[in-house]
Amino acid sequence: MRLFFSLSWTICCVGLGIAAGTINVGGKTCWQHAQQLWHAEKAPLVDEVKTKVSTVMKDVKDERPLDRHSPEERSALEKLIANRQHDAK
């Protein structure tokens, strides 16, 4: 029974693939329409990801810390850390 279902799904998928590659709709096959849509939607996303990656890589190469604290904030943090270490003992 399981073999029958596997074979029927395989035949359906192969038939769908052949149909998508051979049937013309508006002068192009369904596969060509799908490729055109994929490239039209993918190009802006790829450019956006490239810019984000380049800014992250520039930050990493500069080796500057991502969080910047003022001297007052740093002294307050040091006091909190010192109090926690003192309380733990």
PDB file of N, CA, C and O in Angstrom:
ATOM      1  N   MET A   1       0.828  -1.187   0.000  1.00  0.00           N
ATOM      2  CA  MET A   1       0.000   0.000   0.000  1.00  0.00           C
ATOM      3  C   MET A   1       0.878   1.260   0.000  1.00  0.00           C
ATOM      4  O   MET A   1       0.634   2.205  -0.750  1.00  0.00           O
ATOM      5  N   ARG A   2       1.897   1.247   0.853  1.00  0.00           N
ATOM      6  CA  ARG A   2       2.793   2.395   0.925  1.00  0.00           C
ATOM      7  C   ARG A   2       3.546   2.577  -0.394  1.00  0.00           C
ATOM      8  O   ARG A   2       3.782   3.702  -0.835  1.00  0.00           O
ATOM      9  N   LEU A   3       3.914   1.473  -1.007  1.00  0.00           N
ATOM     10  CA  LEU A   3       4.600   1.522  -2.292  1.00  0.00           C
ATOM     11  C   LEU A   3       3.695   2.158  -3.351  1.00  0.00           C
ATOM     12  O   LEU A   3       4.168   2.940  -4.176  1.00  0.00           O
ATOM     13  N   PHE A   4       2.414   1.834  -3.334  1.00  0.00           N
ATOM     14  CA  PHE A   4       1.456   2.412  -4.284  1.00  0.00           C
ATOM     15  C   PHE A   4       1.372   3.927  -4.122  1.00  0.00           C
ATOM     16  O   PHE A   4       1.392   4.657  -5.113  1.00  0.00           O
ATOM     17  N   PHE A   5       1.279   4.405  -2.878  1.00  0.00           N
ATOM     18  CA  PHE A   5       1.227   5.849  -2.640  1.00  0.00           C
ATOM     19  C   PHE A   5       2.511   6.544  -3.081  1.00  0.00           C
ATOM     20  O   PHE A   5       2.466   7.626  -3.666  1.00  0.00           O
ATOM     21  N   SER A   6       3.647   5.928  -2.801  1.00  0.00           N
ATOM     22  CA  SER A   6       4.928   6.521  -3.209  1.00  0.00           C
ATOM     23  C   SER A   6       5.027   6.616  -4.722  1.00  0.00           C
ATOM     24  O   SER A   6       5.445   7.639  -5.265  1.00  0.00           O
ATOM     25  N   LEU A   7       4.640   5.541  -5.397  1.00  0.00           N
ATOM     26  CA  LEU A   7       4.696   5.558  -6.859  1.00  0.00           C
ATOM     27  C   LEU A   7       3.716   6.570  -7.450  1.00  0.00           C
ATOM     28  O   LEU A   7       4.048   7.262  -8.412  1.00  0.00           O
ATOM     29  N   SER A   8       2.526   6.659  -6.890  1.00  0.00           N
ATOM     30  CA  SER A   8       1.550   7.610  -7.439  1.00  0.00           C
ATOM     31  C   SER A   8       2.016   9.052  -7.234  1.00  0.00           C
ATOM     32  O   SER A   8       1.863   9.878  -8.134  1.00  0.00           O
ATOM     33  N   TRP A   9       2.583   9.371  -6.059  1.00  0.00           N
ATOM     34  CA  TRP A   9       3.099  10.722  -5.824  1.00  0.00           C
ATOM     35  C   TRP A   9       4.282  11.019  -6.746  1.00  0.00           C
ATOM     36  O   TRP A   9       4.417  12.135  -7.248  1.00  0.00           O
ATOM     37  N   THR A  10       5.124  10.036  -6.964  1.00  0.00           N
ATOM     38  CA  THR A  10       6.273  10.228  -7.858  1.00  0.00           C
ATOM     39  C   THR A  10       5.796  10.512  -9.275  1.00  0.00           C
ATOM     40  O   THR A  10       6.317  11.411  -9.935  1.00  0.00           O
ATOM     41  N   ILE A  11       4.817   9.759  -9.746  1.00  0.00           N
ATOM     42  CA  ILE A  11       4.292   9.962 -11.095  1.00  0.00           C
ATOM     43  C   ILE A  11       3.641  11.346 -11.216  1.00  0.00           C
ATOM     44  O   ILE A  11       3.815  12.032 -12.224  1.00  0.00           O
ATOM     45  N   CYS A  12       2.898  11.748 -10.194  1.00  0.00           N
ATOM     46  CA  CYS A  12       2.274  13.076 -10.222  1.00  0.00           C
ATOM     47  C   CYS A  12       3.316  14.185 -10.261  1.00  0.00           C
ATOM     48  O   CYS A  12       3.171  15.147 -11.015  1.00  0.00           O
ATOM     49  N   CYS A  13       4.356  14.058  -9.462  1.00  0.00           N
ATOM     50  CA  CYS A  13       5.396  15.092  -9.427  1.00  0.00           C
ATOM     51  C   CYS A  13       6.155  15.164 -10.743  1.00  0.00           C
ATOM     52  O   CYS A  13       6.445  16.257 -11.230  1.00  0.00           O
ATOM     53  N   VAL A  14       6.479  14.018 -11.322  1.00  0.00           N
ATOM     54  CA  VAL A  14       7.170  14.007 -12.606  1.00  0.00           C
ATOM     55  C   VAL A  14       6.273  14.623 -13.675  1.00  0.00           C
ATOM     56  O   VAL A  14       6.746  15.408 -14.497  1.00  0.00           O
ATOM     57  N   GLY A  15       4.987  14.280 -13.677  1.00  0.00           N
ATOM     58  CA  GLY A  15       4.053  14.850 -14.642  1.00  0.00           C
ATOM     59  C   GLY A  15       3.932  16.355 -14.489  1.00  0.00           C
ATOM     60  O   GLY A  15       3.889  17.078 -15.484  1.00  0.00           O
ATOM     61  N   LEU A  16       3.876  16.830 -13.260  1.00  0.00           N
ATOM     62  CA  LEU A  16       3.806  18.269 -13.015  1.00  0.00           C
ATOM     63  C   LEU A  16       5.063  18.973 -13.513  1.00  0.00           C
ATOM     64  O   LEU A  16       4.975  20.056 -14.090  1.00  0.00           O
ATOM     65  N   GLY A  17       6.221  18.376 -13.299  1.00  0.00           N
ATOM     66  CA  GLY A  17       7.473  18.958 -13.779  1.00  0.00           C
ATOM     67  C   GLY A  17       7.533  19.024 -15.293  1.00  0.00           C
ATOM     68  O   GLY A  17       7.987  20.016 -15.863  1.00  0.00           O
ATOM     69  N   ILE A  18       7.074  17.966 -15.939  1.00  0.00           N
ATOM     70  CA  ILE A  18       7.050  17.971 -17.411  1.00  0.00           C
ATOM     71  C   ILE A  18       6.078  19.023 -17.920  1.00  0.00           C
ATOM     72  O   ILE A  18       6.375  19.728 -18.884  1.00  0.00           O
ATOM     73  N   ALA A  19       4.921  19.133 -17.280  1.00  0.00           N
ATOM     74  CA  ALA A  19       3.938  20.130 -17.694  1.00  0.00           C
ATOM     75  C   ALA A  19       4.479  21.543 -17.497  1.00  0.00           C
ATOM     76  O   ALA A  19       4.285  22.405 -18.354  1.00  0.00           O
ATOM     77  N   ALA A  20       5.144  21.783 -16.393  1.00  0.00           N
ATOM     78  CA  ALA A  20       5.685  23.125 -16.120  1.00  0.00           C
ATOM     79  C   ALA A  20       6.770  23.495 -17.119  1.00  0.00           C
ATOM     80  O   ALA A  20       6.961  24.674 -17.416  1.00  0.00           O
ATOM     81  N   GLY A  21       7.473  22.513 -17.635  1.00  0.00           N
ATOM     82  CA  GLY A  21       8.553  22.801 -18.572  1.00  0.00           C
ATOM     83  C   GLY A  21       8.135  22.844 -20.016  1.00  0.00           C
ATOM     84  O   GLY A  21       8.906  23.298 -20.862  1.00  0.00           O
ATOM     85  N   THR A  22       6.923  22.380 -20.335  1.00  0.00           N
ATOM     86  CA  THR A  22       6.554  22.299 -21.752  1.00  0.00           C
ATOM     87  C   THR A  22       5.331  23.114 -22.133  1.00  0.00           C
ATOM     88  O   THR A  22       5.233  23.536 -23.286  1.00  0.00           O
ATOM     89  N   ILE A  23       4.396  23.358 -21.228  1.00  0.00           N
ATOM     90  CA  ILE A  23       3.156  24.064 -21.572  1.00  0.00           C
ATOM     91  C   ILE A  23       3.428  25.560 -21.640  1.00  0.00           C
ATOM     92  O   ILE A  23       3.956  26.146 -20.695  1.00  0.00           O
ATOM     93  N   ASN A  24       3.063  26.178 -22.768  1.00  0.00           N
ATOM     94  CA  ASN A  24       3.261  27.614 -22.959  1.00  0.00           C
ATOM     95  C   ASN A  24       2.063  28.393 -22.429  1.00  0.00           C
ATOM     96  O   ASN A  24       0.912  28.076 -22.731  1.00  0.00           O
ATOM     97  N   VAL A  25       2.355  29.417 -21.633  1.00  0.00           N
ATOM     98  CA  VAL A  25       1.333  30.322 -21.123  1.00  0.00           C
ATOM     99  C   VAL A  25       1.839  31.731 -21.391  1.00  0.00           C
ATOM    100  O   VAL A  25       2.804  32.175 -20.768  1.00  0.00           O
ATOM    101  N   GLY A  26       1.202  32.428 -22.301  1.00  0.00           N
ATOM    102  CA  GLY A  26       1.625  33.787 -22.635  1.00  0.00           C
ATOM    103  C   GLY A  26       2.965  33.836 -23.332  1.00  0.00           C
ATOM    104  O   GLY A  26       3.707  34.806 -23.173  1.00  0.00           O
ATOM    105  N   GLY A  27       3.294  32.808 -24.102  1.00  0.00           N
ATOM    106  CA  GLY A  27       4.537  32.803 -24.861  1.00  0.00           C
ATOM    107  C   GLY A  27       5.732  32.229 -24.117  1.00  0.00           C
ATOM    108  O   GLY A  27       6.798  32.050 -24.706  1.00  0.00           O
ATOM    109  N   LYS A  28       5.569  31.939 -22.835  1.00  0.00           N
ATOM    110  CA  LYS A  28       6.651  31.352 -22.041  1.00  0.00           C
ATOM    111  C   LYS A  28       6.107  30.137 -21.300  1.00  0.00           C
ATOM    112  O   LYS A  28       4.905  30.017 -21.059  1.00  0.00           O
ATOM    113  N   THR A  29       7.008  29.257 -20.951  1.00  0.00           N
ATOM    114  CA  THR A  29       6.582  28.117 -20.147  1.00  0.00           C
ATOM    115  C   THR A  29       6.382  28.564 -18.700  1.00  0.00           C
ATOM    116  O   THR A  29       6.847  29.629 -18.292  1.00  0.00           O
ATOM    117  N   CYS A  30       5.688  27.737 -17.943  1.00  0.00           N
ATOM    118  CA  CYS A  30       5.461  28.054 -16.530  1.00  0.00           C
ATOM    119  C   CYS A  30       6.792  28.172 -15.792  1.00  0.00           C
ATOM    120  O   CYS A  30       6.942  29.015 -14.908  1.00  0.00           O
ATOM    121  N   TRP A  31       7.751  27.333 -16.151  1.00  0.00           N
ATOM    122  CA  TRP A  31       9.058  27.368 -15.517  1.00  0.00           C
ATOM    123  C   TRP A  31       9.766  28.696 -15.789  1.00  0.00           C
ATOM    124  O   TRP A  31      10.406  29.248 -14.894  1.00  0.00           O
ATOM    125  N   GLN A  32       9.660  29.210 -17.007  1.00  0.00           N
ATOM    126  CA  GLN A  32      10.279  30.493 -17.342  1.00  0.00           C
ATOM    127  C   GLN A  32       9.614  31.636 -16.584  1.00  0.00           C
ATOM    128  O   GLN A  32      10.291  32.564 -16.143  1.00  0.00           O
ATOM    129  N   HIS A  33       8.289  31.575 -16.430  1.00  0.00           N
ATOM    130  CA  HIS A  33       7.590  32.588 -15.634  1.00  0.00           C
ATOM    131  C   HIS A  33       8.067  32.545 -14.180  1.00  0.00           C
ATOM    132  O   HIS A  33       8.293  33.589 -13.568  1.00  0.00           O
ATOM    133  N   ALA A  34       8.218  31.340 -13.631  1.00  0.00           N
ATOM    134  CA  ALA A  34       8.674  31.195 -12.243  1.00  0.00           C
ATOM    135  C   ALA A  34      10.093  31.736 -12.078  1.00  0.00           C
ATOM    136  O   ALA A  34      10.388  32.402 -11.085  1.00  0.00           O
ATOM    137  N   GLN A  35      10.967  31.457 -13.034  1.00  0.00           N
ATOM    138  CA  GLN A  35      12.334  31.980 -12.972  1.00  0.00           C
ATOM    139  C   GLN A  35      12.341  33.504 -13.030  1.00  0.00           C
ATOM    140  O   GLN A  35      13.093  34.149 -12.299  1.00  0.00           O
ATOM    141  N   GLN A  36      11.514  34.079 -13.887  1.00  0.00           N
ATOM    142  CA  GLN A  36      11.452  35.532 -14.007  1.00  0.00           C
ATOM    143  C   GLN A  36      10.984  36.161 -12.692  1.00  0.00           C
ATOM    144  O   GLN A  36      11.551  37.159 -12.247  1.00  0.00           O
ATOM    145  N   LEU A  37       9.965  35.588 -12.078  1.00  0.00           N
ATOM    146  CA  LEU A  37       9.487  36.096 -10.789  1.00  0.00           C
ATOM    147  C   LEU A  37      10.555  35.957  -9.715  1.00  0.00           C
ATOM    148  O   LEU A  37      10.742  36.864  -8.904  1.00  0.00           O
ATOM    149  N   TRP A  38      11.256  34.831  -9.704  1.00  0.00           N
ATOM    150  CA  TRP A  38      12.296  34.600  -8.702  1.00  0.00           C
ATOM    151  C   TRP A  38      13.397  35.650  -8.815  1.00  0.00           C
ATOM    152  O   TRP A  38      13.828  36.207  -7.805  1.00  0.00           O
ATOM    153  N   HIS A  39      13.847  35.919 -10.022  1.00  0.00           N
ATOM    154  CA  HIS A  39      14.926  36.897 -10.206  1.00  0.00           C
ATOM    155  C   HIS A  39      14.451  38.317  -9.929  1.00  0.00           C
ATOM    156  O   HIS A  39      15.232  39.138  -9.447  1.00  0.00           O
ATOM    157  N   ALA A  40      13.202  38.622 -10.217  1.00  0.00           N
ATOM    158  CA  ALA A  40      12.682  39.964  -9.967  1.00  0.00           C
ATOM    159  C   ALA A  40      12.548  40.230  -8.472  1.00  0.00           C
ATOM    160  O   ALA A  40      12.785  41.352  -8.024  1.00  0.00           O
ATOM    161  N   GLU A  41      12.176  39.226  -7.700  1.00  0.00           N
ATOM    162  CA  GLU A  41      12.000  39.397  -6.257  1.00  0.00           C
ATOM    163  C   GLU A  41      13.313  39.252  -5.508  1.00  0.00           C
ATOM    164  O   GLU A  41      13.491  39.861  -4.453  1.00  0.00           O
ATOM    165  N   LYS A  42      14.231  38.461  -6.029  1.00  0.00           N
ATOM    166  CA  LYS A  42      15.468  38.153  -5.317  1.00  0.00           C
ATOM    167  C   LYS A  42      16.479  39.287  -5.379  1.00  0.00           C
ATOM    168  O   LYS A  42      17.208  39.503  -4.410  1.00  0.00           O
ATOM    169  N   ALA A  43      16.547  40.012  -6.477  1.00  0.00           N
ATOM    170  CA  ALA A  43      17.589  41.020  -6.671  1.00  0.00           C
ATOM    171  C   ALA A  43      17.579  42.112  -5.598  1.00  0.00           C
ATOM    172  O   ALA A  43      18.648  42.414  -5.067  1.00  0.00           O
ATOM    173  N   PRO A  44      16.440  42.725  -5.244  1.00  0.00           N
ATOM    174  CA  PRO A  44      16.476  43.748  -4.197  1.00  0.00           C
ATOM    175  C   PRO A  44      16.872  43.178  -2.840  1.00  0.00           C
ATOM    176  O   PRO A  44      17.572  43.837  -2.071  1.00  0.00           O
ATOM    177  N   LEU A  45      16.436  41.976  -2.544  1.00  0.00           N
ATOM    178  CA  LEU A  45      16.786  41.371  -1.262  1.00  0.00           C
ATOM    179  C   LEU A  45      18.276  41.080  -1.164  1.00  0.00           C
ATOM    180  O   LEU A  45      18.882  41.270  -0.109  1.00  0.00           O
ATOM    181  N   VAL A  46      18.862  40.621  -2.254  1.00  0.00           N
ATOM    182  CA  VAL A  46      20.298  40.324  -2.251  1.00  0.00           C
ATOM    183  C   VAL A  46      21.094  41.602  -2.046  1.00  0.00           C
ATOM    184  O   VAL A  46      22.069  41.602  -1.295  1.00  0.00           O
ATOM    185  N   ASP A  47      20.700  42.692  -2.696  1.00  0.00           N
ATOM    186  CA  ASP A  47      21.404  43.965  -2.524  1.00  0.00           C
ATOM    187  C   ASP A  47      21.292  44.468  -1.085  1.00  0.00           C
ATOM    188  O   ASP A  47      22.259  44.993  -0.534  1.00  0.00           O
ATOM    189  N   GLU A  48      20.121  44.310  -0.477  1.00  0.00           N
ATOM    190  CA  GLU A  48      19.928  44.744   0.907  1.00  0.00           C
ATOM    191  C   GLU A  48      20.803  43.939   1.863  1.00  0.00           C
ATOM    192  O   GLU A  48      21.402  44.494   2.784  1.00  0.00           O
ATOM    193  N   VAL A  49      20.873  42.641   1.639  1.00  0.00           N
ATOM    194  CA  VAL A  49      21.705  41.794   2.495  1.00  0.00           C
ATOM    195  C   VAL A  49      23.177  42.137   2.312  1.00  0.00           C
ATOM    196  O   VAL A  49      23.935  42.155   3.282  1.00  0.00           O
ATOM    197  N   LYS A  50      23.584  42.408   1.085  1.00  0.00           N
ATOM    198  CA  LYS A  50      24.983  42.767   0.830  1.00  0.00           C
ATOM    199  C   LYS A  50      25.368  44.039   1.574  1.00  0.00           C
ATOM    200  O   LYS A  50      26.458  44.109   2.143  1.00  0.00           O
ATOM    201  N   THR A  51      24.500  45.042   1.582  1.00  0.00           N
ATOM    202  CA  THR A  51      24.831  46.280   2.287  1.00  0.00           C
ATOM    203  C   THR A  51      24.902  46.051   3.789  1.00  0.00           C
ATOM    204  O   THR A  51      25.785  46.593   4.455  1.00  0.00           O
ATOM    205  N   LYS A  52      23.984  45.253   4.333  1.00  0.00           N
ATOM    206  CA  LYS A  52      24.027  44.970   5.770  1.00  0.00           C
ATOM    207  C   LYS A  52      25.296  44.215   6.141  1.00  0.00           C
ATOM    208  O   LYS A  52      25.933  44.523   7.148  1.00  0.00           O
ATOM    209  N   VAL A  53      25.663  43.233   5.331  1.00  0.00           N
ATOM    210  CA  VAL A  53      26.869  42.456   5.614  1.00  0.00           C
ATOM    211  C   VAL A  53      28.105  43.333   5.512  1.00  0.00           C
ATOM    212  O   VAL A  53      29.025  43.195   6.319  1.00  0.00           O
ATOM    213  N   SER A  54      28.145  44.229   4.537  1.00  0.00           N
ATOM    214  CA  SER A  54      29.326  45.081   4.394  1.00  0.00           C
ATOM    215  C   SER A  54      29.473  46.027   5.581  1.00  0.00           C
ATOM    216  O   SER A  54      30.596  46.281   6.017  1.00  0.00           O
ATOM    217  N   THR A  55      28.368  46.558   6.121  1.00  0.00           N
ATOM    218  CA  THR A  55      28.479  47.427   7.294  1.00  0.00           C
ATOM    219  C   THR A  55      28.922  46.644   8.520  1.00  0.00           C
ATOM    220  O   THR A  55      29.705  47.147   9.325  1.00  0.00           O
ATOM    221  N   VAL A  56      28.432  45.426   8.671  1.00  0.00           N
ATOM    222  CA  VAL A  56      28.859  44.604   9.809  1.00  0.00           C
ATOM    223  C   VAL A  56      30.335  44.259   9.676  1.00  0.00           C
ATOM    224  O   VAL A  56      31.076  44.306  10.657  1.00  0.00           O
ATOM    225  N   MET A  57      30.761  43.914   8.477  1.00  0.00           N
ATOM    226  CA  MET A  57      32.172  43.579   8.268  1.00  0.00           C
ATOM    227  C   MET A  57      33.066  44.790   8.522  1.00  0.00           C
ATOM    228  O   MET A  57      34.165  44.643   9.056  1.00  0.00           O
ATOM    229  N   LYS A  58      32.609  45.982   8.145  1.00  0.00           N
ATOM    230  CA  LYS A  58      33.395  47.185   8.400  1.00  0.00           C
ATOM    231  C   LYS A  58      33.524  47.429   9.900  1.00  0.00           C
ATOM    232  O   LYS A  58      34.597  47.800  10.375  1.00  0.00           O
ATOM    233  N   ASP A  59      32.439  47.224  10.650  1.00  0.00           N
ATOM    234  CA  ASP A  59      32.496  47.380  12.102  1.00  0.00           C
ATOM    235  C   ASP A  59      33.453  46.381  12.727  1.00  0.00           C
ATOM    236  O   ASP A  59      34.185  46.717  13.659  1.00  0.00           O
ATOM    237  N   VAL A  60      33.453  45.158  12.221  1.00  0.00           N
ATOM    238  CA  VAL A  60      34.342  44.132  12.766  1.00  0.00           C
ATOM    239  C   VAL A  60      35.790  44.461  12.447  1.00  0.00           C
ATOM    240  O   VAL A  60      36.665  44.282  13.294  1.00  0.00           O
ATOM    241  N   LYS A  61      36.055  44.936  11.245  1.00  0.00           N
ATOM    242  CA  LYS A  61      37.423  45.268  10.863  1.00  0.00           C
ATOM    243  C   LYS A  61      37.951  46.466  11.644  1.00  0.00           C
ATOM    244  O   LYS A  61      39.141  46.534  11.951  1.00  0.00           O
ATOM    245  N   ASP A  62      37.070  47.409  11.966  1.00  0.00           N
ATOM    246  CA  ASP A  62      37.491  48.569  12.736  1.00  0.00           C
ATOM    247  C   ASP A  62      37.810  48.207  14.184  1.00  0.00           C
ATOM    248  O   ASP A  62      38.521  48.940  14.871  1.00  0.00           O
ATOM    249  N   GLU A  63      37.285  47.080  14.639  1.00  0.00           N
ATOM    250  CA  GLU A  63      37.507  46.579  15.997  1.00  0.00           C
ATOM    251  C   GLU A  63      37.111  47.592  17.059  1.00  0.00           C
ATOM    252  O   GLU A  63      37.744  47.673  18.112  1.00  0.00           O
ATOM    253  N   ARG A  64      36.100  48.339  16.795  1.00  0.00           N
ATOM    254  CA  ARG A  64      35.617  49.280  17.796  1.00  0.00           C
ATOM    255  C   ARG A  64      34.482  48.601  18.584  1.00  0.00           C
ATOM    256  O   ARG A  64      33.714  47.822  18.019  1.00  0.00           O
ATOM    257  N   PRO A  65      34.384  48.889  19.837  1.00  0.00           N
ATOM    258  CA  PRO A  65      33.329  48.243  20.611  1.00  0.00           C
ATOM    259  C   PRO A  65      31.947  48.729  20.167  1.00  0.00           C
ATOM    260  O   PRO A  65      31.761  49.898  19.829  1.00  0.00           O
ATOM    261  N   LEU A  66      30.998  47.815  20.179  1.00  0.00           N
ATOM    262  CA  LEU A  66      29.658  48.173  19.737  1.00  0.00           C
ATOM    263  C   LEU A  66      28.895  48.947  20.805  1.00  0.00           C
ATOM    264  O   LEU A  66      28.046  49.775  20.474  1.00  0.00           O
ATOM    265  N   ASP A  67      29.182  48.692  22.078  1.00  0.00           N
ATOM    266  CA  ASP A  67      28.502  49.435  23.141  1.00  0.00           C
ATOM    267  C   ASP A  67      29.480  50.458  23.719  1.00  0.00           C
ATOM    268  O   ASP A  67      30.596  50.118  24.109  1.00  0.00           O
ATOM    269  N   ARG A  68      29.053  51.676  23.763  1.00  0.00           N
ATOM    270  CA  ARG A  68      29.910  52.752  24.256  1.00  0.00           C
ATOM    271  C   ARG A  68      29.268  53.339  25.504  1.00  0.00           C
ATOM    272  O   ARG A  68      28.112  53.762  25.480  1.00  0.00           O
ATOM    273  N   HIS A  69      30.027  53.361  26.591  1.00  0.00           N
ATOM    274  CA  HIS A  69      29.524  53.880  27.862  1.00  0.00           C
ATOM    275  C   HIS A  69      30.251  55.171  28.214  1.00  0.00           C
ATOM    276  O   HIS A  69      31.448  55.321  27.968  1.00  0.00           O
ATOM    277  N   SER A  70      29.507  56.084  28.789  1.00  0.00           N
ATOM    278  CA  SER A  70      30.122  57.313  29.272  1.00  0.00           C
ATOM    279  C   SER A  70      30.887  56.989  30.557  1.00  0.00           C
ATOM    280  O   SER A  70      30.655  55.942  31.160  1.00  0.00           O
ATOM    281  N   PRO A  71      31.792  57.867  30.983  1.00  0.00           N
ATOM    282  CA  PRO A  71      32.541  57.606  32.221  1.00  0.00           C
ATOM    283  C   PRO A  71      31.625  57.438  33.432  1.00  0.00           C
ATOM    284  O   PRO A  71      31.917  56.635  34.317  1.00  0.00           O
ATOM    285  N   GLU A  72      30.523  58.183  33.482  1.00  0.00           N
ATOM    286  CA  GLU A  72      29.599  58.043  34.607  1.00  0.00           C
ATOM    287  C   GLU A  72      28.934  56.666  34.602  1.00  0.00           C
ATOM    288  O   GLU A  72      28.792  56.027  35.645  1.00  0.00           O
ATOM    289  N   GLU A  73      28.530  56.222  33.410  1.00  0.00           N
ATOM    290  CA  GLU A  73      27.911  54.903  33.308  1.00  0.00           C
ATOM    291  C   GLU A  73      28.907  53.802  33.671  1.00  0.00           C
ATOM    292  O   GLU A  73      28.552  52.831  34.339  1.00  0.00           O
ATOM    293  N   ARG A  74      30.150  53.960  33.228  1.00  0.00           N
ATOM    294  CA  ARG A  74      31.152  52.952  33.523  1.00  0.00           C
ATOM    295  C   ARG A  74      31.433  52.870  35.024  1.00  0.00           C
ATOM    296  O   ARG A  74      31.577  51.775  35.568  1.00  0.00           O
ATOM    297  N   SER A  75      31.511  54.025  35.699  1.00  0.00           N
ATOM    298  CA  SER A  75      31.764  53.997  37.143  1.00  0.00           C
ATOM    299  C   SER A  75      30.574  53.384  37.883  1.00  0.00           C
ATOM    300  O   SER A  75      30.765  52.663  38.862  1.00  0.00           O
ATOM    301  N   ALA A  76      29.352  53.661  37.430  1.00  0.00           N
ATOM    302  CA  ALA A  76      28.177  53.051  38.058  1.00  0.00           C
ATOM    303  C   ALA A  76      28.187  51.541  37.869  1.00  0.00           C
ATOM    304  O   ALA A  76      27.854  50.797  38.792  1.00  0.00           O
ATOM    305  N   LEU A  77      28.566  51.085  36.678  1.00  0.00           N
ATOM    306  CA  LEU A  77      28.662  49.642  36.440  1.00  0.00           C
ATOM    307  C   LEU A  77      29.728  49.001  37.322  1.00  0.00           C
ATOM    308  O   LEU A  77      29.515  47.921  37.873  1.00  0.00           O
ATOM    309  N   GLU A  78      30.868  49.662  37.455  1.00  0.00           N
ATOM    310  CA  GLU A  78      31.936  49.118  38.293  1.00  0.00           C
ATOM    311  C   GLU A  78      31.494  49.024  39.750  1.00  0.00           C
ATOM    312  O   GLU A  78      31.841  48.066  40.441  1.00  0.00           O
ATOM    313  N   LYS A  79      30.735  50.006  40.220  1.00  0.00           N
ATOM    314  CA  LYS A  79      30.221  49.954  41.585  1.00  0.00           C
ATOM    315  C   LYS A  79      29.259  48.788  41.768  1.00  0.00           C
ATOM    316  O   LYS A  79      29.317  48.088  42.778  1.00  0.00           O
ATOM    317  N   LEU A  80      28.377  48.578  40.800  1.00  0.00           N
ATOM    318  CA  LEU A  80      27.447  47.461  40.882  1.00  0.00           C
ATOM    319  C   LEU A  80      28.173  46.123  40.890  1.00  0.00           C
ATOM    320  O   LEU A  80      27.824  45.222  41.652  1.00  0.00           O
ATOM    321  N   ILE A  81      29.171  46.002  40.047  1.00  0.00           N
ATOM    322  CA  ILE A  81      29.932  44.755  39.982  1.00  0.00           C
ATOM    323  C   ILE A  81      30.694  44.540  41.281  1.00  0.00           C
ATOM    324  O   ILE A  81      30.752  43.421  41.790  1.00  0.00           O
ATOM    325  N   ALA A  82      31.279  45.606  41.820  1.00  0.00           N
ATOM    326  CA  ALA A  82      32.014  45.482  43.083  1.00  0.00           C
ATOM    327  C   ALA A  82      31.072  45.079  44.215  1.00  0.00           C
ATOM    328  O   ALA A  82      31.439  44.259  45.057  1.00  0.00           O
ATOM    329  N   ASN A  83      29.868  45.639  44.247  1.00  0.00           N
ATOM    330  CA  ASN A  83      28.910  45.273  45.286  1.00  0.00           C
ATOM    331  C   ASN A  83      28.494  43.811  45.169  1.00  0.00           C
ATOM    332  O   ASN A  83      28.362  43.127  46.184  1.00  0.00           O
ATOM    333  N   ARG A  84      28.289  43.330  43.970  1.00  0.00           N
ATOM    334  CA  ARG A  84      27.891  41.931  43.774  1.00  0.00           C
ATOM    335  C   ARG A  84      29.018  40.998  44.189  1.00  0.00           C
ATOM    336  O   ARG A  84      28.768  39.960  44.803  1.00  0.00           O
ATOM    337  N   GLN A  85      30.260  41.356  43.859  1.00  0.00           N
ATOM    338  CA  GLN A  85      31.386  40.501  44.244  1.00  0.00           C
ATOM    339  C   GLN A  85      31.569  40.517  45.757  1.00  0.00           C
ATOM    340  O   GLN A  85      31.924  39.494  46.343  1.00  0.00           O
ATOM    341  N   HIS A  86      31.335  41.645  46.390  1.00  0.00           N
ATOM    342  CA  HIS A  86      31.480  41.747  47.834  1.00  0.00           C
ATOM    343  C   HIS A  86      30.376  40.958  48.538  1.00  0.00           C
ATOM    344  O   HIS A  86      30.622  40.316  49.559  1.00  0.00           O
ATOM    345  N   ASP A  87      29.133  41.007  47.978  1.00  0.00           N
ATOM    346  CA  ASP A  87      28.016  40.280  48.562  1.00  0.00           C
ATOM    347  C   ASP A  87      28.175  38.783  48.398  1.00  0.00           C
ATOM    348  O   ASP A  87      27.701  38.027  49.245  1.00  0.00           O
ATOM    349  N   ALA A  88      28.823  38.330  47.339  1.00  0.00           N
ATOM    350  CA  ALA A  88      28.980  36.912  47.107  1.00  0.00           C
ATOM    351  C   ALA A  88      29.937  36.267  48.086  1.00  0.00           C
ATOM    352  O   ALA A  88      29.837  35.066  48.337  1.00  0.00           O
ATOM    353  N   LYS A  89      30.858  37.028  48.644  1.00  0.00           N
ATOM    354  CA  LYS A  89      31.861  36.463  49.563  1.00  0.00           C
ATOM    355  C   LYS A  89      31.250  36.320  50.889  1.00  0.00           C
ATOM    356  O   LYS A  89      31.907  35.864  51.825  1.00  0.00           O
TER     357      LYS A  89
END
